[in-house]
Amino acid sequence: MKGAWNDDLLGAQKTQLVDSYMHRLGTDVGIYLVGWYPLDLWTYKERRKTDASAYEADLFGGALEAQAARMQISRHVNVCPVVIEIPRPHKEEHDEPGASNST
């Protein structure tokens, strides 16, 4: 499973899943699972939010499906990319770094 902020999110379906894991296991079937966390619920700036904001869930899923279709023809593998939107509970003020915990 990859998080939407992973540096090699688009390339790892081929390089990691197909070329490495599936090849070593001798299988031609795999699932590429991506966890998509809503950016509007990230309450403070961090590198992962910036990285994830480069993609849109719908467009990204389509790009992975197109890549999987190309690999099915060229590599004779059946990869199913799945993007799961994972909601996060709303953070409260005291959960943010540096916020006061006083009531």
C-alpha positions in Angstrom: 0.0 0.0 0.0 1.2 3.5 -0.9 0.2 6.8 0.6 -0.8 9.5 -1.9 2.4 11.5 -0.8 4.8 8.7 -1.9 7.6 10.0 -4.1 7.3 7.2 -6.6 3.5 6.9 -6.6 3.1 6.6 -10.3 6.2 4.6 -11.0 6.1 2.0 -8.2 3.2 0.1 -9.8 5.6 -1.0 -12.4 9.0 -0.9 -10.8 8.1 -2.2 -7.3 4.9 -4.3 -7.8 5.4 -5.8 -11.3 9.2 -5.8 -11.8 10.1 -6.7 -8.2 7.4 -8.4 -6.1 5.4 -10.1 -8.9 8.5 -11.2 -10.7 10.1 -12.8 -7.6 6.8 -14.6 -6.7 6.4 -15.8 -10.2 2.9 -14.5 -10.5 1.2 -12.4 -13.2 -1.6 -11.0 -11.0 -1.3 -8.1 -8.5 -3.2 -5.3 -6.8 -1.7 -1.8 -6.4 -3.3 -0.2 -3.5 -3.1 3.5 -2.8 -4.5 5.3 0.3 -5.9 8.7 -0.5 -6.4 11.0 2.5 -8.5 14.2 2.0 -6.1 17.2 2.0 -8.6 19.6 3.5 -8.3 17.7 6.8 -4.6 18.2 7.1 -4.4 21.0 9.5 -0.8 22.0 9.4 1.8 22.1 6.6 4.1 19.2 6.1 6.0 17.7 3.2 3.6 14.9 2.6 0.6 17.3 2.1 2.6 19.2 -0.4 3.6 16.0 -2.3 0.0 14.7 -2.2 -1.5 17.9 -3.5 0.3 17.3 -6.8 -2.4 14.7 -7.6 -6.1 14.5 -7.9 -7.7 11.2 -6.8 -9.9 10.8 -9.9 -7.2 11.7 -12.4 -4.6 9.7 -10.6 -6.7 6.6 -10.6 -7.2 6.9 -14.3 -3.4 7.3 -14.9 -2.8 4.1 -12.9 -5.5 2.2 -14.9 -3.9 3.3 -18.2 -0.5 2.2 -17.0 -1.9 -1.2 -15.9 -3.6 -1.7 -19.3 -0.3 -0.9 -21.1 1.5 -3.5 -18.8 -1.1 -6.1 -19.5 -0.3 -5.8 -23.2 3.5 -5.4 -23.0 4.3 -7.5 -19.9 1.4 -10.0 -20.0 0.4 -9.2 -16.3 -2.9 -8.3 -14.8 -2.6 -5.5 -12.3 -5.6 -3.9 -10.7 -4.9 -0.4 -9.3 -7.2 0.5 -6.4 -7.4 4.0 -4.9 -9.1 4.0 -1.6 -10.2 7.4 -0.2 -9.6 7.2 3.6 -11.4 9.9 5.6 -9.6 11.2 8.7 -11.4 12.4 11.7 -11.3 16.2 12.1 -8.4 17.2 14.3 -9.1 19.4 17.3 -7.0 22.4 18.1 -5.0 20.7 20.8 -3.9 18.0 18.4 -1.8 20.4 16.3 1.9 20.7 17.1 2.6 23.7 19.4 -1.1 24.2 20.3 -2.0 24.8 23.9 -3.8 22.0 25.8 -5.5 24.3 28.3 -9.3 24.2 28.6 
